[in-house]
Amino acid sequence: MFNAGQVYRRRDIHQMYGGNWQSGISSSAKTPYIFIFTGASGEQYGYKDEWLNEDVFSYTGEGQSGDMQFTKGNLALREHLSTGKRVFLFEYVAQGRVKYVSELSFIDCDYFETLDLTGDSRIGIKFFFNRVGESKYTIPDELKSSNLVADPREAYVKIKQPNSTERSGLVTSRVGQGAYRKSILHRWSYKCAASGYNDTRILIASHIQPWKDSNDQERLDVDNGILLSPDYDALFDKHLISFDQAGKIILSSELTKTPIETLGITGKERIDSLNAGNKRYLENHSQLIK
């Protein structure tokens, strides 16, 4: 019913299919459709939406102030498979005009800590959707339809900075990092960035620039995350390895004194999917290699 890449007047969409033309999540009462709209203007209020890989889109729930709740549009999105409603994604290209991107299907959602319209800290909801149609990747079961507490305030007590016993770069099981870890798993297509190992049960989602050295935006920036198997992650955290702007592994001179091949590390590893954001964080990280 919509053509990918075609630009529509938002008013025309709602006149034909229904739904509130002022909402970011617009669930129609007269048709089995939900329309969601994304644009760069919402990022300053914690609404950063993005394709994490070719198939998976992350979308921030609605609500400009206070904690986001599973009501109205957020509830409609979470329950759209059981209610039989289809979800269509549009991107703003000009005032009142939107480009159709894709039909989406719910995978999962989670809470995360973000800012509201006034700059106050609050709990947000991050949705993960699969592009409808043929998929390139098989999504691990751990990333599908997790059970969340209904009241985000019950989850808030779990959101904290790492304590002295937690490694500063490690993304732990904090609720605030639950959505982040899932984002990193999707971003790196469920495999170690260095080796390609793909058992997500043991892969570690870490910050490239450590938590303690990052501001609030950098701590939740998907570009500041990397997915590594435990051996690579431990060496990366200790600045014994890094990766250059072409993705090639950098080995510390200290590693030449040890039999690193016993860890399965060859020194020929290369990351093929770095984006501009990854490169910016890695440039700082690699400068600490001795």
TAPELIN-V192277 format. One record per run of one state. SS is the DSSP state (alpha for helix, beta for strand, coil for the rest). FROM is the first residue (numbers start at 1). TO is the last residue. If there is no record, write none. Layout:
SS;FROM;TO
SS;FROM;TO
This chain:
coil;1;6
beta;7;9
alpha;10;17
coil;18;24
beta;25;27
coil;28;32
beta;33;38
coil;39;39
alpha;40;45
coil;46;49
beta;50;51
coil;52;55
beta;56;60
coil;61;71
alpha;72;78
coil;79;79
alpha;80;83
coil;84;85
beta;86;94
coil;95;96
beta;97;115
coil;116;120
beta;121;131
coil;132;140
alpha;141;143
coil;144;151
alpha;152;156
coil;157;169
beta;170;170
coil;171;174
alpha;175;187
coil;188;203
beta;204;207
coil;208;210
alpha;211;213
coil;214;215
alpha;216;219
coil;220;221
alpha;222;224
beta;225;228
coil;229;229
alpha;230;237
coil;238;240
beta;241;243
coil;244;247
beta;248;251
coil;252;252
alpha;253;257
coil;258;259
alpha;260;263
coil;264;269
beta;270;270
coil;271;275
alpha;276;286
coil;287;290
